[in-house]
Amino acid sequence: MGAKNKKANSDAVYAKKTVKSTNPFDNATAQSAKRQNPFDVHVNKEKFKIMGRICKHDRGMPGVARSKALQKRTQTLGQQFAVKHKTNKFKDNRIGRHLSGDQLTESVMNARYLAEKMSQVRTTQKAQKFNLNDDELLTHRGQTLEEIEQYRDERSDDEELDDEALDADFTSAAHFGGDENETSPQDRQAAIDEMIAEQKRRKNEIDKEKNEVYDLTEKLDANYKLLLPLVAKATKDEQEAKPPADAYDKLLKEMIFEPRGSVTDKLINPAELAKQEAERLERLENERLRRMRAEGEDDEAENAKPKHRSADDLDDGYFVAGGEEDDDTLAYDLEGNLGTHLASKAEAKEDSGDEAEEEDGEEEESEDDSEESEAENYSDLNESEAESETEQPSKKKPKKERPQATTTLDASIPFTIKMPKTYEDFTELLSSHAALQQATIVERIIKCNDPKLDGVNREHVVKLYCFLLQYIKDLFEDASEQDIRGNFQLLSHLMPHLQSLTQLNPERMSSALLDVLKEKFGEYQKNPKTYPTLDTLIYFKLVSNVYSTSDFRHPVATPTYVFMEHILSRARVRTRQDIAMGLFVVAIALEFGSQSKRFLPSVFNFLEGILYISIAKRDADKLEVAPPFELDGPFSKLLAIAATPESKSLEQQKLQAADLVNHTLTLDFKVRALDTTLCLIPEALQLVGEHTGACYLASPFLPLLARLRLKPYPEHVQQHHREATQLVQQLAEQQMKPVALAERKPKALRLLEPRFETVYDDKRRPKMSKEKEERAKLLHKIKREKKGAIREIRRDTAFVQELKLKQQLQSDKERHEKVKRIYQEASMQQGELNELARSKKRKK
């Protein structure tokens, strides 16, 4: 039963499909439907049929493509050609159209006028190019200059303008044969003489009237001057009699003259400001650490080698990419923001004593770090917060704040000072003032010659920097014991200005200072056994305060570091000045490596030598010491002292400025030199505490410290000796770690590259590499596209020429019709004239 019903349903469906519609319009096609003309189809035959290749150009319809191209050109080029040289909107294309009324200067108006004149010359083509007549009408506030020009005449208002003209009676009588009413004609010469006399008489009358008017005017002016004080007094009284202005009037006047506010940036809340500052500090600290560690330099050689990369390499960490960032260790710009960030030095400690002792504190950095205090104050003037580095822990007594000198306005110093032309003028300008006033003069010269004010000032600041370097050299070259203190005070005042000058033009300033250091090094090489003069060592301190000494490689700090190594390792120690200069250089060298943890071997050798010459030895005693210190002789016991009550009663003092220029050894100097050395030893060992071979650097100090007799020395020296001995023993007992290979990531197995076979396309081509083959394909595509572009340009040109021809034919047709109509009207007019002429002949 179910199968029977299923068959019945299928028959019904089939019958429904086979029923033909009785409507004759169901299968009819619209007459406007597009039918493809077989004659418009062009078949492109192929020589070889390749299986699997889809050919897109087997059939083409040239007629349809041509009609589409023509329609497209009509809608694009045709429309552009139709509106050529036509405009239907006004556009403001003037120069400075976006500027407001206050910003329209005279130069903008002149440029606008010149551009308008040039556009007029271009539009009028040849006719206007050679036109010498300037028909331009100049206007002012909507009126031409001819209209507003006033021809002033000093004559009175009632004077007739044509009083000097000839009479009508005279003209008619003299030029046209005389007057009919006259009975006797006058002689011509007599008439002319009478006319001349009449003109002279009238001129005399005019001059007389002018003189009278001038006298009356002068008299009136004099009377007015007499009345003017009375009028002014009355006006003043009237003003005083006016009621006082109320609060509303006062507020209104204030609002009228109150300047309008300008648009500013969005205000930043304290939280966002603190976040931005923290990000900036972190970025600058990362840059300093990268420059200190010279990251990226070691990977350059490895990146230069070609590495095998498999086709299946997914860059999942087996191949570490490196060397992408450029080494910006020595990158400096004109603003001094990158590469000249100066490392802030260690924490400043107690600053006791006068200014001379303050400058001498450079030699005893371990005791009170007074010179590191100066470095912290001066080396980061522009980026003090951005580059504040980790401060070293202080083990001394609490530091005291340095009383800052209050800058007061000195009336004797002008506020604007021109740049001196010569060095003699510069020294003459500074020589008559005190140290603080000299710093004020230099500051005002820098402000008056800022490069942002004028481009010439860029050379001026470089000259000023060179003058300051020479001035510092002259101060310390032949400094005596009396003026050395004032020179150090002046240098401390000039240090921030030298820093600001370096920031103005880092490249030129660094080059100038580097040339001075090269010159000093050349002088030192002539006699390397003696210490250089004090002016050379002052430049070392200048470099440590002005430049970043923590960089791995620096164009100024690195050569200075090498220079100090030469001095400490080769110069002999024989006088008080040599010992003081050596400790001065040691303090600066420790300051150089305070952040980068680098050290000079000669620093440790010099400190060992100072301990060696402080020990009272016998000839049979055997202690080791390296040059430049002598193993025996009188110079091997320079700082040895005997036990006296005077030596034990000495107070703790720092090295003084006079020690740098004095040659005589005294008891207090020997105690101070040994005390400074004992304070510098812990500072030097703290720099190398994290190094692998720190035990080898600390162990030579143990026998020297053990042989040093502490009985003649005061209590503070013995205390520093115990602290130094404890640290040396701690480092000497450290065990070295065994050498082990660095951990490396496992290398991936080397996979073979798949071999791709090229498909043969029956075209004889030379065998090329993959890169050359790609280049050949690109050149072939460029050639095809170029040919297609040239073909389209030719068709566009032909289309435009056809439009021009149609336009020309249309204009010729209109012209012919106009000429024909003119001839027709002329012939009709001539026929009418002929008809009139014939009618006149008939009447005669």
Steps between C-alpha positions, in 0.01 A plus 500: 500500500783733589686427175189564297444841658867591443467419132185707472674802651793472263266476201317810615826694530612383157167592348517841661843559346393390155188719486554774249387849578221633287628860529690585180705772674659274760791389281529825312827701536513872523594678185752719689687197639868491401584236251859414418590554139720212387685730260616719794677207668870454420656162576866494604652172393779330694774291343515253789228413744640438848297301746417669825569853374210741505511734203324828560549643153369226274210715386481875462244761393688789336185697419366490853840586648537790257157638586568472874832678462334777296226539758757516783706764319186701432416501871855591609706678235192634326368663816841648582534635145152653518573696819851597396573871555165531680414548862174512693623569852720758668804366683729708717842402372682801633822470697436495874127439471506304826657784698301736715503878479779543756721247325482666157835675493644724234704214352185288451322788325800559273516130410126498425530806276796350313317170445195684364717697257668181378165328447379795293815486290451127437133532404548782251780306325704683237295818485551577866859374520634784286262771620700786650198691627400416855121533509476365853281720717633518855230542761492586866192410705287459193601830332758555230800714571381753236177552692653548844807692387478860618664779308533760769507863398592780739262738328184609672165336436337799330777528244401408149694217348478637147600856581812475293317380188434723199176699478231393260482859372871513444499163327216596263660837423856382454445166330187550294536843339377735775159613631231634271398767758842663501531796270881509486706179493784481753847413418595139581817596687312748715245233594772259604673767711174581670442131574847466656446805720162365612657167594775665706244710683294197590808311620592788727152503646515123562838528676368781716199292603722203583720715723201637683358151554838377631529790746149441630574127539816568701314743722223247560753228591671730749169584668411131516827416673418757767158347555624138503611489870164636610315243292715213633450617862128517456496155345699363793262660748206349317665159519559538870139596547381173344361246746730205582452180305300232673591132531320407179698750291826382651416136431398587143832674430691207646310256278565715192876509549532149640692271258308210360606153596653260251429132448725280714565131532290279717588523868671191637406379842777422752459124456558511123786746543670271750448204269655683204795610713556144622493369142744767389741421782479129426566556128802722568640254754467215247682709242781573747537134591502397134773754424696387807484132405543563124216261422473392138870540411593136565219369281598695189758243392257214551224677310736562210545123449235333283283261698328200360122537509286206408181526303321350801648750745218660698719748693399336825801619695782278374649779297533813709491814288743765612666815387182670386554807713766746400786575737427847623787514748638817347178649363485874568255757367502883502270513803723262700219264603655167390856391562589789729298387801755534776511232763419625842768397743486342844323646799652818639626476856618746760623827356691655788776759498556796273483511120863398458448182701184438303690492173779290653240244601532369145816323611333314791183373343468209734495726806226743415429484122508878475591486135219255431277762655622750241445246225145442621436873504651585163499197271124471468380859483265432213403139577559484874176320571508294181844352552537486877686174548524271798671679784786332681433423870685735731667365812611836633330746723183672378547739212429867535328706239723736316389860545410617153629841407213736447526669162437867541481758227827690478446851373862527384456219242297587187212270418585477128863417423632459148726212410867605534686486171837390640623304799672810638167684507342203678767485771485878544122474547535234776820607674348795688219296665469241773431129439121523537485810282709329231251212494218755465678664205543165324134415561382828346730458199347156440144636525572795268665271240258209505496319160120511498510881476730517199682248285830688538491433874580134435858602426501742791423234761775277359744791528385567857556133590854515363562823692387333824729200442795731443403710803492190724840398366648842580353490852649162598816499289712719731272504805669583829414381847311822573269512195435126449204515737331782309560319171315191625213720616480664158504159329208382716300808392588459131421126485121534440561753222747267331232232520237727340745597223564133427127440464466782243734335249631162627697408188700823471560530876615138529735548206652812661559326835637190327753714311619648830540153652696384194732796537552429871568133431760596240675723754490221759655245264811716473577433868282210623699447823365820660147600584334756269408845623186568699315654202508157328347322800226763525378397154452145634261636762323706235440187290362305798252778581385586147491168310354156561783285635291181524482447122678194368670716238499880508688738265628717788478294820676191361819683384508681836479165678799373302692823572455449876621139467823622338561754778442261790709219347802700376545823703745467793401600857771707670343816647195613693349640179538163323319316780216757509460495120500120497224484761311769303513285184403187697191675636395608149563149363277349769239761416515395133424137588252559780202398284646273232710303757810528280841548656858589412774254612732794562258632767555192716874511430517866609309435824732208577797726434375767743469231769850377412668840539314551831671197659829553686711214353840362545727403217454133581119520483348352189173652376377504145409819316469579130628803311483797494576458874859419598570181691777651715675829554392829656187524283370166629428652847358841411193479728653302789479679836628439851282472812472850648234665714445753224407236243245331731331831584425596138131539413329347201550720196458474127769577246524872434529694179851611594619138480468515121760777469726440801807272483602483867398194701358573848376283783133595462514435126642151553216417740237650270638320192495160676150566638375590152653182357335283765166659411551453125585129530142394602355719225723334239423150626126567500520564125650157437304313769278337238787412266619143474864576581438736793706277731813552289457877519446500879768251609806732433368745761512246788880490561529878466217566746645245742850658495367854552584622852191676643658620823619841368163579339187656659182308577306586182781356284496177701121479459527538121778237503277248677212560254726462197663184641163341567376561143828382345493176697137438404575536129828306517325199651246477220519182296493523123225318321601219265492582134195363323365530154218743449157351471374489145171417342488168318549528129235367269585222256609618164227428250551470129341752274238351265593482134253672275495400134414765247217428256610471135295736280681436167675837506871513447634720783845504655528350846480774763495517875178553689564870557588565134196305385273710721664814366449384141130438571460844651675661202272310263193617691630858497555479125145371440347762726705772330380392157142492625536846653644640176214346303241651734669841485490488119130413503430778752689747279303388195175541692593851612605594146168373372317718753710800397424430134127479571516824695693670219257376235208618711653848541579515123144402420361773727740754348395405145135536594564843651694612190226369274237684702703822484538469122126437470410809701754706308359388164147586613616845611682554172188397309295755690758771427497410133120517498509850655753614244288375213189668638684834517606467138144438393378816675754709316 
